[in-house]
Amino acid sequence: MPSPNHVHLVPYSAARCEIADGDLLLFRRRSVISVAGRGVHSHAAKAAWWGNDLFCLEIRGWYGGRAVTLSSQVRRRPGRIDVYQANPGGRWPEYSAAAAVAFMRRLAGCDYGYLGLVAAAALHLPLVRMFVRPSLNDDQPSRWPPFCSQACVMADRLGGGVDPVPHLADRLTEPADLARSPFYRYRFTLK
């Protein structure tokens, strides 16, 4: 996991061919999400190839589920998008990146899970933390549409067949949880 001060910056043009279907994209930005989540990342997405075009599949506030070119996101946020390899070294042979990407594609057009995000964030409040334990049960369905990191973990668990954060319910997974997961390995930051 990179520290906030140490990143391996690589030009998008050089890194593009190194990014695979299903790789995790974590966006660095100081925000309530990154501070509450005890990390440097405020947003999560998945990489997907469609022919010769590399896309960013995401659930983003104000937009919901969408697919945009990764190059457009790098132009808007140079030096802020970390690429994490999914399933480094093929450690989880049952994982299907194609199925994880297909799952994320099917989320295009869904609403953003604002209420789910608020519910997950509430568990960080000191008084709430004293009395409420985070759920570990992935089988307990969420009542709301997914937010960004929830969608990514669902794509890998339900689509890809591997739970990257097995000791936390999908609906409580934050970008920092994904960055700490052994299922992902930091490779570089796009500029």
N, C-alpha and C positions, 0 to 999 in steps of 0.2 A: 504494500500500500504506500503510495507516495505521501510525503509529508507536505504540509501547506507550502513550504519553502523550497521543496526539491521536486522538480518535474523534468521529464525528458521531452523537450519540445522538438517536434518533427513537423516539417512542412506537410500540409495536406496532400500535395501532389506526390510526395515521396511515400507517405504512409497509406494512401488510398488502397493500393494493391495488397497491403498487409492486413487489412480489416476483413474479417470473415462474417458471413451470415450468422446472426445471433450474438455477436460480440456486444458487450455492454458499453454504453456511452454514459458517463457520469459528468454532469456539468458543475463546474466550480463557480460559486457565487456566495458571498456573505449574505445570508438572509435568515429569516426566522427558522426555516426548515434546516439549514445547515447548522445553526447554533443549537437548536433544540435537539437535533439528531446527533450532536457531538461529533460532527465531521465537517469537511470542507465542501461537500457536494449538496446542491439544492435541487437537482433534477436528475432523472434517470430515463434512458431510452435504449432502444436496441438498433443495431445496424442490420441492414438488409439490402442485398443486391437484387435488382430487377434488370436483367440483361446486363448492359454495361454501366448502369446508373446505380450509385450507392445512395441509399436512403437512410433517414433517421425516422424510426417508428416510435411514436411517443403519445402520451396522454398529457396534454399541457393545459394549464389554467387559461381560461378565456376561449380556448380552441376545442378542447376535448381530444379525442383520438384522431391522429392524423399521420400522414406520411409526407415528409419534406426531404429534399435532397440534403445530404450531409454537408455538401460544400456550402450551401446557403447558410447553414448554422455555424460553420467554421468562420465564414466571412463576418457574421454578426458577433461571434464570440471567440475571436482568436485567442489561443492560449488558455482557454477555459473548458475545453472538452477533453476529458480523459477517456482513453480507450482501454477497456479491460477484456482480455481474451476469456471467452466462456469455455469451461471444461479444459483447462490447460493440461497438456500432455495426454489427453484422452482418458483421464483418471476415472471418469464415469462413462463406461462404454455404452450404457443404455441411453445416453443423452442423444436427442435428435435436434440439431440446430434448425433444420428445415421445418420441423413441426413447431418449434418455439416461434420462429419467424411467422409461420402461417397463423398461429394464435394471435400474435401482435397485429398482423394485418387485419384480422377480423374485428379488432377493436377500433379501427378507423371509423370515425363518425360517432362514437359513443360520447356521452357527456363526461366532464371531469368530476371526480369524486370529492368535491369540497367538503361534504359532511364527513366522509370517511377520513379525510386528512385531519379535520378538526378533532375527530374522535381519537385518532392515533396520537396527535399532538397533546391532547389532554392528559395522556398517561405520563407526560413529563412534568406536570405540575406537582410541586412538592406534596401538597395535601392529598392529591389523588394517588400519588405513588405510594403513600403510606397505607392506603386501604384497598387499592385495586391492583391485582396482578395481571400482567399482559397475557393474553391468550396464546396458547401454543397450538391450538386446534385449527388446522386448515380446512377441516370439513364443515366448520361453522360458517355458513354463507354470510357475505357482507350484504347489508341492506341498501348499499349505495353503489354507484358506479365506481370503478377503480381510479386511484390517483397514480402518478407516474411510476414510482418504485413498486407499488402493489401490482401494477400491470406487468412489469418486467419479471417479477418473481412468479406471478401466475403463468406467464408465458413459458418460463423454464420448467416449472413444476407440472402444470397441466398439459402444456403442449410438448415440451421437450422431455418430460419424464424424470426430471431430477429437481429436488427441492434445494435451492441454493442456500436457504436460511431455514434449516429444519427445526430449529427450536424457537420459532416465532411464527405466528399466523401471518398469512400473506397481507391481510388488511392492516397490519401494524408495521410492516416492513418499510424502512426509510432508506434513502440513498446511502447513508453511512453504514447501514447493515449490509448492503450489497458490496460496498467497498471492502469490508472486513471479511467477506465470505471466501473460503478457500476454493469455491467453485469458479471464482474470477481471479485473473492475474493482471495487474497493471502492466501495460506495455509502453504507452507514450501519450503525450498531450498534443493535440493538433493545433498548428498555427497557420 
